[in-house]
């Protein structure tokens, strides 16, 4: 949304308009990196469901390592808990997560005086094998990217899960230095125009 603010200076019965434009952007609540990882894990589980079709007697074995065990319950929630009356008729799934990481882009300012925003990309990949009368191995790779405020990066990461932390780039030095210079210059120009108009 763009708002237009208009200030008028009186000059001996005439008007001197000064237009100042401010861009205001409204963003929803920022999801944490872990929230987005769960979202991608759900996508992988949904894909697995489609490939299992009407299989009923399913046993899922996870190869997650200590870092990715947090996804196990989320994935299991997509499948009913069934007894296996006949072990010989069961379908075994080996589910492996091989990659889960966060990649940040470079910070960019939103507008002339806006705050810094940064793009993040969440990657989640692995494979699963379905063993019944035959063996089928499928790879999966999901990613999601969006923008968020640079100053919120510390709140979206979770130190308990290292894969939710990415390499955070430094805030651009020259951009931070230029902002106060532009602000002072704009203020000085406004004051100069005001007093010049009054003196005529």
Secondary structure per residue as TSV (DSSP state, phi and psi in degrees):
chain	resnum	aa	ss	phi	psi
A	1	X	-	360.0	140.3
A	2	X	E	-119.9	127.4
A	3	X	E	-109.1	140.4
A	4	X	E	-111.9	120.1
A	5	X	E	-108.4	135.6
A	6	X	E	-125.1	122.5
A	7	X	E	-112.0	136.5
A	8	X	E	-114.3	133.1
A	9	X	E	-106.4	133.9
A	10	X	E	-80.6	132.6
A	11	X	E	-138.6	89.1
A	12	X	T	49.6	51.0
A	13	X	T	88.6	-11.0
A	14	X	E	-106.1	169.4
A	15	X	E	-115.5	138.0
A	16	X	E	-115.8	100.6
A	17	X	E	-78.3	139.7
A	18	X	E	-128.2	120.0
A	19	X	E	-104.6	129.2
A	20	X	E	-122.5	128.1
A	21	X	E	-107.4	130.9
A	22	X	E	-121.9	134.2
A	23	X	E	-104.5	122.0
A	24	X	-	-116.0	120.9
A	25	X	-	-112.6	136.1
A	26	X	-	-108.9	126.1
A	27	X	-	-120.2	149.6
A	28	X	-	-76.2	177.8
A	29	X	-	-64.0	135.5
A	30	X	-	-78.6	129.0
A	31	X	-	-79.1	146.0
A	32	X	-	-74.1	163.3
A	33	X	H	-61.6	-38.4
A	34	X	H	-64.9	-38.4
A	35	X	H	-57.4	-43.3
A	36	X	H	-70.4	-34.8
A	37	X	H	-62.3	-42.8
A	38	X	H	-61.6	-37.6
A	39	X	H	-61.0	-42.8
A	40	X	H	-72.2	-35.9
A	41	X	H	-62.9	-38.0
A	42	X	H	-62.8	-37.7
A	43	X	H	-63.7	-41.8
A	44	X	H	-64.4	-40.4
A	45	X	H	-66.3	-38.8
A	46	X	H	-63.7	-41.0
A	47	X	H	-62.8	-40.6
A	48	X	H	-63.7	-41.2
A	49	X	H	-56.8	-43.3
A	50	X	H	-62.9	-36.3
A	51	X	H	-81.1	-21.0
A	52	X	H	-80.1	-19.3
A	53	X	T	54.8	-118.4
A	54	X	T	-98.8	17.4
A	55	X	-	-62.0	135.8
A	56	X	-	-107.1	-47.1
A	57	X	S	-88.2	88.4
A	58	X	E	-115.3	133.0
A	59	X	E	-122.6	125.1
A	60	X	E	-108.7	121.5
A	61	X	E	-105.0	130.4
A	62	X	E	-104.0	137.9
A	63	X	E	-120.5	88.2
A	64	X	-	-115.7	-22.6
A	65	X	T	72.5	169.5
A	66	X	T	-67.8	-26.7
A	67	X	T	-73.8	-32.7
A	68	X	S	-108.0	10.8
A	69	X	G	-63.8	-20.1
A	70	X	G	-61.1	-21.0
A	71	X	G	-84.4	-12.4
A	72	X	H	-59.7	-52.3
A	73	X	H	-64.5	-35.7
A	74	X	H	-62.6	-42.1
A	75	X	H	-71.5	-42.1
A	76	X	H	-62.4	-29.4
A	77	X	T	-63.1	-15.3
A	78	X	T	-82.7	-8.8
A	79	X	S	-123.9	139.4
A	80	X	-	-68.6	150.1
A	81	X	-	-86.9	106.5
A	82	X	-	-113.6	145.3
A	83	X	-	-74.9	153.0
A	84	X	-	-111.5	87.5
A	85	X	S	-65.6	-28.0
A	86	X	-	-131.0	104.4
A	87	X	G	-60.8	-30.2
A	88	X	G	-71.0	-17.8
A	89	X	G	-103.4	6.4
A	90	X	-	-77.5	154.8
A	91	X	E	-108.5	122.6
A	92	X	E	-101.8	133.9
A	93	X	E	-118.0	127.9
A	94	X	E	-103.5	112.8
A	95	X	E	-109.6	122.1
A	96	X	E	-125.8	133.2
A	97	X	E	-105.2	122.4
A	98	X	E	-107.2	-18.5
A	99	X	E	-151.1	133.4
A	100	X	E	-151.3	110.6
A	101	X	E	-150.2	168.1
A	102	X	E	-121.8	133.8
A	103	X	E	-124.6	126.6
A	104	X	E	-104.2	144.0
A	105	X	-	-85.8	-166.0
A	106	X	-	-87.7	141.7
A	107	X	-	-64.4	139.4
A	108	X	E	-133.3	141.5
A	109	X	E	-81.4	136.0
A	110	X	S	-91.5	101.2
A	111	X	S	84.6	175.4
A	112	X	S	-64.2	-44.5
A	113	X	S	-116.5	13.8
A	114	X	-	-72.3	170.6
A	115	X	-	-79.2	164.1
A	116	X	E	-76.2	140.2
A	117	X	E	-125.0	158.9
A	118	X	E	-142.9	145.1
A	119	X	E	-92.0	136.7
A	120	X	E	-121.3	146.3
A	121	X	E	-126.7	126.3
A	122	X	E	-104.2	125.8
A	123	X	E	-117.2	135.6
A	124	X	E	-141.4	119.7
A	125	X	E	-144.5	161.1
A	126	X	E	171.0	-153.0
A	127	X	E	-157.0	164.3
A	128	X	E	-143.7	145.7
A	129	X	E	-116.8	136.6
A	130	X	E	-108.6	117.9
A	131	X	E	-115.8	114.2
A	132	X	S	-134.2	-108.8
A	133	X	S	-78.6	-19.2
A	134	X	S	-141.1	177.3
A	135	X	E	-118.0	131.7
A	136	X	E	-127.4	126.2
A	137	X	E	-113.3	129.8
A	138	X	E	-130.5	137.0
A	139	X	E	-92.6	148.7
A	140	X	E	-133.1	148.5
A	141	X	E	-151.3	119.7
A	142	X	E	-128.0	149.4
A	143	X	E	-150.0	154.2
A	144	X	E	-141.9	142.4
A	145	X	E	-136.7	148.4
A	146	X	E	-161.9	175.7
A	147	X	E	-105.1	150.0
A	148	X	E	-149.3	160.6
A	149	X	E	-62.2	137.6
A	150	X	G	-58.9	-37.0
A	151	X	G	-77.7	0.5
A	152	X	G	-100.3	0.8
A	153	X	H	-58.5	-39.4
A	154	X	H	-67.6	-22.5
A	155	X	H	-87.9	-18.1
A	156	X	H	-92.9	-13.1
A	157	X	-	-92.5	159.2
A	158	X	-	-133.7	110.8
A	159	X	T	-64.8	-19.2
A	160	X	T	-71.3	-20.0
A	161	X	S	-125.5	94.5
A	162	X	G	-55.5	-27.9
A	163	X	G	-69.4	-12.8
A	164	X	G	-84.1	-3.6
A	165	X	-	-104.6	133.7
A	166	X	-	-118.7	173.6
A	167	X	-	-77.2	113.8
A	168	X	-	-87.9	118.8
A	169	X	-	-71.7	152.8
A	170	X	-	-73.3	152.2
A	171	X	-	-67.3	133.7
A	172	X	-	-55.8	127.1
A	173	X	H	-69.5	-48.5
A	174	X	H	-68.5	-32.9
A	175	X	H	-65.9	-40.7
A	176	X	H	-67.1	-34.1
A	177	X	H	-74.0	-33.5
A	178	X	H	-74.2	-30.6
A	179	X	H	-58.0	-52.0
A	180	X	H	-64.7	-30.5
A	181	X	H	-65.1	-45.0
A	182	X	H	-65.1	-41.2
A	183	X	H	-62.3	-45.2
A	184	X	H	-64.9	-39.9
A	185	X	H	-63.9	-41.6
A	186	X	H	-65.7	-41.0
A	187	X	H	-64.7	-42.4
A	188	X	H	-64.1	-39.2
A	189	X	H	-65.9	-39.6
A	190	X	H	-64.9	-42.5
A	191	X	H	-64.3	-42.3
A	192	X	H	-61.9	-45.2
A	193	X	H	-62.6	-40.7
A	194	X	H	-62.3	-51.5
A	195	X	H	-72.6	-30.4
A	196	X	H	-65.5	-41.8
A	197	X	H	-66.0	-37.0
A	198	X	H	-73.7	-29.2
A	199	X	H	-78.7	-13.4
A	200	X	-	-89.5	360.0
